[in-house]
């Protein structure tokens, strides 16, 4: 990613972090990159009961601010405002607490702790820095040190 794109991301992040709490939302991520369709400024927002109406509202707020302040500096780009989705990444220990009871996939750095690298199960508990995953298929609980988690995301259970 080039320096200009990073600077645009940082400015948009700063603005979003100022305005989103006032409407009960939080910033999840901001990216600005060239894709097959051209330049895309993607703002990902989060919050309870988040839907199309909130995304549209935030899009309007950010779009107006971008136009007033000429932040992007490119004539042709697309602004997309979206949610993290059903398979959202779990990026910190607080996400595990927030989504307790939900089905997830966890990839471990070291398989020794659980006897396998990948776990799919329910977030049963979070205590200190230990995440407990319940695997319904084996009826087993796995107590995982948070620092051993390489990546994790919610999943839709079929």
CORGIRA-V633382 format. One record per residue. N is the residue number from 0. SS is DSSP state (hx for helix, st for strand, lp for the rest). OMEGA is omega in whole degrees, 0 to 359 (none if undefined). NEAR is the number of other C-alpha atoms within 10 Angstrom. Layout:
n = [N & N]
ss = [SS & SS]
omega = [OMEGA & OMEGA]
near = [NEAR & NEAR]
This chain:
n = [0 & 1 & 2 & 3 & 4 & 5 & 6 & 7 & 8 & 9 & 10 & 11 & 12 & 13 & 14 & 15 & 16 & 17 & 18 & 19 & 20 & 21 & 22 & 23 & 24 & 25 & 26 & 27 & 28 & 29 & 30 & 31 & 32 & 33 & 34 & 35 & 36 & 37 & 38 & 39 & 40 & 41 & 42 & 43 & 44 & 45 & 46 & 47 & 48 & 49 & 50 & 51 & 52 & 53 & 54 & 55 & 56 & 57 & 58 & 59 & 60 & 61 & 62 & 63 & 64 & 65 & 66 & 67 & 68 & 69 & 70 & 71 & 72 & 73 & 74 & 75 & 76 & 77 & 78 & 79 & 80 & 81 & 82 & 83 & 84 & 85 & 86 & 87 & 88 & 89 & 90 & 91 & 92 & 93 & 94 & 95 & 96 & 97 & 98 & 99 & 100 & 101 & 102 & 103 & 104 & 105 & 106 & 107 & 108 & 109 & 110 & 111 & 112 & 113 & 114 & 115 & 116 & 117 & 118 & 119 & 120 & 121 & 122 & 123 & 124 & 125 & 126 & 127 & 128 & 129 & 130 & 131 & 132 & 133 & 134 & 135 & 136 & 137 & 138 & 139 & 140 & 141 & 142 & 143 & 144 & 145 & 146 & 147 & 148 & 149 & 150 & 151 & 152 & 153 & 154 & 155 & 156 & 157]
ss = [lp & lp & hx & hx & hx & hx & hx & hx & hx & hx & hx & hx & hx & hx & hx & hx & hx & hx & hx & hx & hx & hx & hx & lp & lp & st & st & st & st & st & st & st & st & st & st & lp & lp & st & st & st & st & st & st & st & st & st & lp & lp & lp & lp & lp & hx & hx & hx & hx & hx & hx & hx & hx & hx & hx & hx & hx & hx & hx & hx & hx & hx & hx & lp & lp & lp & lp & lp & lp & lp & lp & st & st & st & st & st & st & lp & lp & lp & lp & lp & st & lp & lp & lp & hx & hx & hx & hx & hx & hx & lp & lp & lp & lp & st & st & st & st & st & st & lp & lp & hx & hx & hx & lp & lp & lp & lp & st & st & st & st & st & st & st & st & st & st & lp & lp & st & st & st & st & st & st & lp & lp & lp & lp & st & st & st & st & st & st & hx & hx & hx & st & st & st & st & st & st & lp & lp & lp & lp]
omega = [182 & 184 & 180 & 180 & 178 & 180 & 177 & 178 & 182 & 179 & 180 & 177 & 181 & 179 & 182 & 179 & 177 & 190 & 186 & 179 & 180 & 178 & 174 & 181 & 177 & 179 & 177 & 182 & 172 & 174 & 175 & 183 & 176 & 177 & 180 & 182 & 182 & 180 & 181 & 171 & 185 & 178 & 180 & 183 & 182 & 178 & 179 & 176 & 184 & 180 & 184 & 181 & 180 & 178 & 180 & 179 & 181 & 178 & 179 & 181 & 183 & 180 & 179 & 180 & 179 & 180 & 181 & 187 & 180 & 184 & 189 & 178 & 175 & 179 & 185 & 173 & 178 & 173 & 176 & 175 & 184 & 177 & 178 & 176 & 182 & 182 & 183 & 175 & 172 & 192 & 179 & 184 & 179 & 176 & 178 & 177 & 182 & 185 & 175 & 181 & 181 & 180 & 183 & 173 & 181 & 176 & 184 & 174 & 183 & 185 & 184 & 186 & 185 & 182 & 178 & 182 & 185 & 177 & 171 & 181 & 184 & 174 & 185 & 184 & 174 & 181 & 188 & 179 & 178 & 178 & 179 & 179 & 176 & 177 & 184 & 183 & 181 & 183 & 181 & 174 & 177 & 180 & 188 & 173 & 183 & 181 & 178 & 181 & 178 & 174 & 181 & 176 & 173 & 177 & 174 & 181 & 178 & none]
near = [9 & 8 & 8 & 12 & 16 & 15 & 14 & 18 & 21 & 15 & 15 & 23 & 17 & 12 & 13 & 22 & 15 & 12 & 16 & 17 & 12 & 9 & 11 & 12 & 19 & 18 & 19 & 17 & 16 & 20 & 19 & 24 & 15 & 13 & 8 & 6 & 8 & 10 & 17 & 17 & 20 & 18 & 25 & 19 & 21 & 20 & 17 & 8 & 7 & 14 & 12 & 11 & 9 & 20 & 19 & 13 & 13 & 23 & 17 & 14 & 14 & 18 & 13 & 12 & 14 & 17 & 11 & 9 & 9 & 11 & 14 & 19 & 12 & 8 & 8 & 9 & 16 & 13 & 16 & 17 & 20 & 21 & 19 & 14 & 11 & 10 & 14 & 13 & 17 & 19 & 14 & 12 & 16 & 11 & 13 & 23 & 16 & 12 & 16 & 18 & 15 & 16 & 20 & 26 & 21 & 22 & 17 & 22 & 14 & 14 & 12 & 10 & 14 & 14 & 10 & 11 & 15 & 18 & 18 & 20 & 26 & 22 & 25 & 20 & 17 & 20 & 12 & 8 & 12 & 16 & 22 & 21 & 26 & 22 & 18 & 11 & 8 & 8 & 8 & 11 & 17 & 18 & 18 & 18 & 16 & 18 & 12 & 16 & 18 & 14 & 15 & 21 & 18 & 23 & 18 & 10 & 10 & 3]
